């Protein structure tokens, strides 16, 4: 899965749920930031794609503001007593 923040290709909308998607190696796919925040019966694939004529400002805003709840490795706590 790709990150919507760093993806450089064309971004579409999923015909099934209306959320952003891209053309992946298995057809239309959702982005990794969507791993738990959307309901799509096709997830992780997308239910077809709708083309959008994004202007640069709209697409940049979408990428920057899309919620990112993807799980990360926890950081190690600081060593106690140092």
N, C-alpha and C positions, 0 to 999 in steps of 0.2 A: 504494500500500500504506500502511496505517496503522501507527502505532507502538502496541504493546500498552500502553506506559506512559502514553500520553495519550489513548487511545481511550475515549470516554465511553458507547458503546453496549453492547449485550448481547454477552458473550463466550461462545462455544460451544466444543465440542470437535469436531475433524474425525473423521468416521466412519472414514476410511481410516487415519490415523496416530495419532490420539489427542491431537494437539497443539492448542493454542488456535487459534480462528479467529473470524471475524466475518462479518456479512452485508454484503458490499460491493456495488458497482455491477454486478458480473458474477455475483452469487450468493455462496456462501460463499468467503472468501478467507483466506489465511494472513497473519500480520503481518510487517512488514519485518524485524524482529529474527530471523526464521526463514530469511532468505535463503540461508544455507548450512549451517544446523545441524540440519536435519531431513531425513528421507527420506519423501516423500509422492509417490506417482505422479501426483497431481493438481496439485502445486505449480506456480504460485503460487496456483491456486485450491485449494479444499478439497473433499474427497470427501464432500460432504454434511455435516450438522451434527447434533450431539447437544446437547440443551438440558441445562444444568447449573443447579441451584439454588444459586448461590454465596452464601455469607454474606459480609458486607462485609470481614471480616478476611482470609478466604481469597482473595478477589479482589484486595485490596490487596497481599497477600503475593505472589501470582502476578505481578502487574504489576511490583512492585519487584524481584523476584528473577529474572525471566526473563533469560537471557543475551542480551547485545546485542553481536553481532559484525558489525553492519552497517558496511561500509567508510565511512570519513570522509575528507575532504580532509586531506592532511598539513598540519601547521602550518609556517609559514616559520621556518627556523632564525634564531637571533639574528644580527645583523650582526657579523661578525668584526672584532676590533680596536677595539671601542667601549667 
